[in-house]
Amino acid sequence: KYVDDQRKKAEKARFKEFEAAAETAEGHVYGEQTAKIALIEYSDYDCPFCTRFHPTPKKIVDASQGNVKWVYKHFPLDSIHPQARAQAIASECVAELKGNRAFWQFSDRLMNTKNGAQHVTKFASELGIDPQDLSDCINTGNKEKIVIENMEEAMALGVTGTPATVIMNTETGKAVLLSGAVPEKEILKRMKAVL
């Protein structure tokens, strides 16, 4: 019982930074599932502009008092970031094996680590995922389908680079697409425009 309690305590501490993410979610949502504004980000784990932008949506959601949510979608730029797709697939496996909060923690580690692809197994292990389970999930190939669907969705919206963020009013569907590592001030201004 003591060991189990200690394990649960360690896991809770590990996910504390992303406790605003529901344990289970449709897609990868950080924040209140029913928030009026959604920041839908199409991103690439190896993109330096994505790394620079990554803290911005979290900061906005954390300050929004439940009015904004951040939805993460994959758009690996295969031609310039050949390891990004593999990381996206691994992140989907982390989500399947350990839940939405683990996805966010894992993604945060990848975003903040140069050559993150070399650390996929280590980061997953730190979240309590057995390396063999991760490998088995990756090798099934079914998680790549999610990545491809995200990419097709992004291209249909006119996304050509990363990060790209759709600011959407979830009640009216009114939306605007922003390209690049847009500063917080600009996002807040555009959020007002979709209200």
N, C-alpha and C positions, 0 to 999 in steps of 0.2 A: 504494500500500500504506500509506503514512504517513497519508494522509487517511482511509482506511478504518479504520485502527487508532485514530486520534483520534476518529472517529465512534463506534466501538464503546466506547471508553473513556468518552466523554461520556454515551452511553446507559446504561452500567453505573452511572455516578455518579448519573444522573437517577433510576434505579429503586432505588437503594440503600436508601432508607427503607422500601420495600415488598418487599425481597428475600425475605421469608418467604412471599410469595405465589408459588405455582407459576406458571411462564410460561403453561402451559395448564392449565385447570381446568374441571370441569363446574360451571357457574355461576360466581359470583364468590366465590372462597374465599381468605381470608388465613389462613395458618397451615398446619399439617400436614393434608393431605386426609383422613387416617385417624384424626384426633383423636377421642378418646372423647366429648368435649363439644363441641357446636356452639352458637354464639351466632348465631341467625338473625335479622338485623335488617331490619325493613321501614322504609324511610326515604324522605325527601323532601329534595331538594337545597336547597330554599328555606326549610325549617323551622328556626327559630332553636333549638328544643329539640334537633333532630337535630344541629345544629352543636355545641351544648354537649356532647352525648353522644358524638359521633364519635371522640374520642381514647380513650374508655373501653374499648371492645372491643379495640382495637389494643394497648393497654397490658396487658390481661389475657392476650391471645394471646402477646405478646412475653415475658411472664413465665412462661408455662405449660409450657415445655420440651416442646412438641409435644402437649400434652394437650387443648388447646382450639383450635378454629378459629372464624373469623368468616365468616359467609356474608351477603353483602349482597343485599337484594331491594328492588325499587322499590315505593313506595306514594305517588305524587304526589297531594297534596291539591288537585285541580284548582280547586275553588271558592275557595280562599284563596291558592293559589300557582299562578297560571296558566302560569308558565314552567317549572315543575318537570317536567312530562311531557316537554317538549322536551329538557331537560337529561338526563333518564333515557334517552331515545332516543339522544341523542348519546353518552352513556357506553357504551351497547351497541355503537354503531359503533366507538368507540375500542377496545373489547375485541376486536371482530372484526378490526379493521385492525392492531392492535399487540399484543394479548395481555392476559392477566390482570393482569400487573404495571402495565401502562399504564392499565388500568381503575381500579386502586386509586389511582394517582398522580393521574389526572384527577379522580376522585371527591373526593380529598382537597383538590385545588385548588378545586373547586366548593363544597365544604362550608365552606371557609375564605375565601370571597370573597363579599362582598355583591353582589347582582345578577349572579350567576355566569353567567346566560344570555347576558349581553353579551360574555362572554369565552370562550365555547365554542370558537370557531375558533382563538383565540390559544393556549389551553391545549393543544388537540390538536396544533397546530403545534409547540409546545415539546416535544412527545413524538415529533416526527418524522413526523407525519401530514400528508399533503398536503391542503390545504383543499378541493380539488375532490373528492378521494376521500371525505372526510368528508361533504361535501354530497351526493354521489351516494348514499352509504349511507343518510343520513337521508331522502333523497327517495324511496328505494325503498319505504319504509313498512313493511318487514317487521320492523323492530326494535320497533315499537310493540306487536306481538303479545306479545313477551316481557314488556314493561311491564304489559300488560293481564293476562297470566297471573299475574304476581307480585301484582297488585292483587286478582284474584279469589281467589287462595290466601290472602292476608291477610284478606280479608273472611270467607272460610269459617272462619278461625280465630277470628273475632270482633274483629279489629283495626279500630278506628275512628279512630285518630289516630297521629301519629308523634312520636318513634320508638316502635316496638313491637319487643320482642325475645323470641323463643322460645329458652329455654335447654333444649337437648335432649341426652339421653344417646343417642348414635348406636348403641349396642349394644342397649339395651333399648327405645328409643323413648319412654321416660318424659320428659315435657316440662312446662314451665311457661311461661306468657305473662306478660311484664312490660310495662307501659305507661309511657311517658314517659322522660325523661332520668334513668334510675335510676343512683344512685351505684355505684361499683365495689364497695364493701363489701356492698351489697345483692345485686349479681349474684353475688359469690363465695358468699354465704350460700345463695342459691337454687341455685347449681351443686351444692353439697353435697347438697341435697334430691333431686336427680335421679340421684345416683350409686347 
